[in-house]
Amino acid sequence: MTKGFHYLICRLSGNEVFILLMNSFTEISQDLWTYCAGYWGIDELIEQSEHITELVEQGRGLEAQVYITDKFDQYVRECGVNGAE
């Protein structure tokens, strides 16, 4: 996903802090998507991206933000990522 796509989600959410966080973690985000592709598989990532795109197109940026956050939390839980590594 592009930085512009993430920025649009942030802007539509109305959450200015989320914009700053997404910009701060751009490089990490790119690596994370690589790991997620290996975890969920490309078909699931496409499905998730289409859902996010639908939410954004409908002007439901906050829901898109929550969905992305929930998916990240799921990945962290299921992969055992705890920040201590």
Backbone as a ProteinNet text record, in pm:
[ID]
protein_1_A
[PRIMARY]
MTKGFHYLICRLSGNEVFILLMNSFTEISQDLWTYCAGYWGIDELIEQSEHITELVEQGRGLEAQVYITDKFDQYVRECGVNGAE
[TERTIARY]
84.2	0	88.9	37.1	116.9	97	192.6	184	60.7	28.8	-88.3	-217.7	-225.4	-343.6	-359	-249.7	-255.1	-290.6	-235.6	-265.8	-413.9	-473.2	-615.5	-698.1	-663.4	-733.6	-721.6	-601.3	-578.6	-662.3	-660.5	-733.3	-883.5	-935.8	-1079	-1119.1	-1023.9	-1055.6	-1072	-1011	-1016.2	-919.4	-833.5	-739.8	-601.5	-566.2	-438.7	-318.4	-329.9	-219.4	-190.7	-295.8	-277.9	-195.8	-217.6	-139.5	8.9	40.5	180	241.7	167.9	219.1	245.6	150.9	168.9	290.7	309.6	425.8	555.3	553.3	673.4	718.7	624.7	656.7	650.4	667.7	656.4	750.3	877.2	973	940.1	904.1	868.1	742.5	648.6	523	547.8	641.4	671.4	723.5	810.9	860.2	749.2	663.3	553.6	462	432.6	345	407.7	539.8	608.2	584.7	597.9	573.1	426.9	336.6	193.7	157	220.8	194.3	230.4	340.8	379.9	286.5	230.9	143.8	2.6	-60.9	-198.4	-209	-107.1	-112.9	-166.9	-131.3	-162.5	-313.4	-386.9	-531.4	-601.2	-562.7	-621.5	-583.1	-458.3	-418.4	-496.8	-522.6	-603	-744.3	-801.1	-935.5	-940.4	-840.1	-833.2	-819.7	-734.9	-713.9	-840.9	-914.9	-1041.1	-1141.8	-1144.4	-1235.5	-1197.9	-1069.6	-1022.5	-1058.9	-1037.7	-1069	-1218.3	-1302.8	-1447.3	-1484	-1426.1	-1455.4	-1414.5	-1295.3	-1246.3	-1335.1	-1371.4	-1457.3	-1593.2	-1638.4	-1767	-1753	-1629.9	-1606.8	-1601.5	-1574.3	-1571.5	-1425.9	-1350	-1207.5	-1177.4	-1257.2	-1234.4	-1251.5	-1351.6	-1369.8	-1252.3	-1198.9	-1081.2	-962.5	-945	-835.8	-850.8	-971.3	-996.8	-971.6	-1015	-994.5	-845.8	-769.1	-624.1	-560.5	-600.5	-545.8	-582	-706.9	-749.8	-671	-648.7	-570.7	-426.4	-370	-233.8	-230.4	-327.8	-333.7	-348.4	-428.9	-445.6	-312.9	-243.2	-112.6	-15.9	-11.5	79.2	44.8	-84.2	-127.3	-92.4	-127.5	-111.7	33.1	115.3	257.1	344.4	284.1	360	457	431.7	517.8	485	588.2	560.2	645.1	723.2	804.7	933.1	951.4	1071.2	1180	1150.5	1248.9	1345.3
-117.6	0	124.1	226	346.8	436.3	524.9	622.2	710.3	745.9	828.3	760.7	630.2	554	559.5	536.6	543.1	683.5	782.9	921.3	951.1	901.6	922.7	859.5	738.7	673.4	757.9	805.1	887.8	1014.2	1080.8	1206.4	1185.9	1079.6	1052.5	1011.5	956.8	916.2	1037.8	1150.9	1270.1	1265.5	1165.8	1147.6	1197.7	1318.7	1380	1302.1	1242.8	1166.7	1042.9	979.2	861	895	1014.4	1058.6	1064.3	1123.7	1133.5	996.2	906.1	770.8	697.8	704.6	636	691	822.4	882	840.1	830.1	794.7	651.6	563.9	422	370.9	459.7	420.9	306.2	316	211.6	79.2	84.7	-36.4	-98.1	-13.1	-60	-140.7	-96.5	-167.8	-308.4	-321.6	-454.1	-538.3	-475.4	-548.1	-609.9	-536.2	-590.5	-713.2	-716	-833.1	-954	-935.2	-1044.9	-1086.9	-990.1	-1020.6	-1101.5	-1070.2	-1145.2	-1291.3	-1316.3	-1453.7	-1520.6	-1442.3	-1495.9	-1523.4	-1422.9	-1436.3	-1492.2	-1472.1	-1510.4	-1395.4	-1396	-1283.6	-1268.3	-1379.9	-1370.1	-1300.3	-1334.4	-1270.3	-1122.9	-1089.5	-948.7	-868.7	-929	-861.3	-838.4	-939.2	-926.8	-815.9	-812.9	-708.8	-570.5	-559.8	-431.5	-383.8	-476.7	-439.7	-389.7	-454.4	-410.7	-269.9	-246.4	-114	-9.9	-43.2	48.7	82	-18.8	4.7	101.1	79.2	167.1	311.8	328	461.9	527	450.8	505.4	550.4	484.5	518.9	631.3	682.8	790.8	742.1	614.9	554.6	531.2	640.9	633.8	583	621.1	574	422.8	368.5	223.7	154.1	217.2	161.7	159.7	267.4	274.9	164.8	147.8	45.1	-93.8	-117.6	-246.5	-278.2	-179.5	-198.9	-228.9	-154	-174.6	-313.2	-355.1	-488.2	-598.6	-582.8	-683.4	-688.7	-572.9	-569.8	-638	-607.7	-670.3	-821.9	-866	-1009.9	-1073.3	-1009.1	-1058.9	-1069.9	-965.8	-964.2	-1077.3	-1093.6	-1200	-1337.9	-1363.2	-1496.4	-1532.2	-1432	-1457.9	-1453.2	-1415.8	-1412.8	-1297.6	-1191.1	-1073.6	-1000.9	-978.2	-916.4	-792.9	-748.5	-629.7	-653.8	-773.3	-802.4	-862.5	-884.9	-951	-851.6
0	0	0	-57.8	-67.7	52.9	70.8	179.9	162.3	38.2	11.1	53.1	33.1	73.4	224.6	296.5	442.3	489.7	423.6	462.2	444.7	335	311.4	423.9	463.7	574.5	700.1	727.2	846.4	841.9	728.6	714.7	731.8	672.7	683	824.5	900.4	1037.4	1127.8	1088.9	1172.5	1288.5	1291.4	1401.4	1359	1400.8	1361.2	1415.1	1532.3	1590.6	1506.6	1455.2	1371.6	1247.2	1189.5	1073.5	1109	1222.1	1265.4	1286.6	1348.2	1371.9	1240.8	1148.2	1020	945.7	947.7	881.6	949.9	1081.1	1157.2	1131	1104.1	1091.2	948.3	851	710.6	674.4	709.8	672.9	740.2	867.6	940.5	879.1	841.4	783	656.3	574.9	450.6	480	579.9	618.3	677.7	757.6	820.2	716.1	608.1	504.1	439.3	429.2	373.9	463	594.8	689.3	687.4	678.5	675.7	551.7	439.5	317.1	336.2	406	435.4	534.9	625.4	729.7	676.4	616.3	570.4	429.2	351.5	210.8	127.6	4.2	-83.8	-104.5	-114	-135.8	-19.1	102.5	220.5	226.6	192.5	191.8	88.6	-25.7	-128.6	-76.1	-11.5	45.4	151	237.2	340.1	276.1	176.2	108.3	39.6	-20.5	-84.9	18.5	135	241.2	289	308	350.9	245.5	119.8	11.2	8	27.4	31	143.7	261.3	374.5	343.2	284.5	252.2	146.5	43.6	-62.2	-8	97.2	158.9	261.9	276.4	372.6	516	534.1	668	710.7	710.6	741.2	880.7	979.2	1115	1122.5	1054.9	1052.3	983.8	879.4	811.9	908	983.2	1080.6	1185.3	1236.5	1338	1280.4	1157.7	1092.4	1077.8	1032.4	1017.1	1152.5	1253.9	1388.6	1440.7	1420.4	1465	1394.8	1265.3	1190.9	1240.8	1269.5	1324	1460.1	1545.9	1678.4	1667.1	1571.7	1549.5	1508.9	1418.3	1373.5	1491.1	1574	1689.5	1785.6	1815.1	1907.7	1854.4	1730.5	1674.3	1642.8	1621.1	1591.1	1715.7	1828.6	1953.2	1962.4	1889.9	1896.5	2025.1	2108.9	2237.6	2265.5	2170.6	2189.4	2266.3	2318.5	2397	2311.2	2185.1	2097.9	2039
[MASK]
+++++++++++++++++++++++++++++++++++++++++++++++++++++++++++++++++++++++++++++++++++++

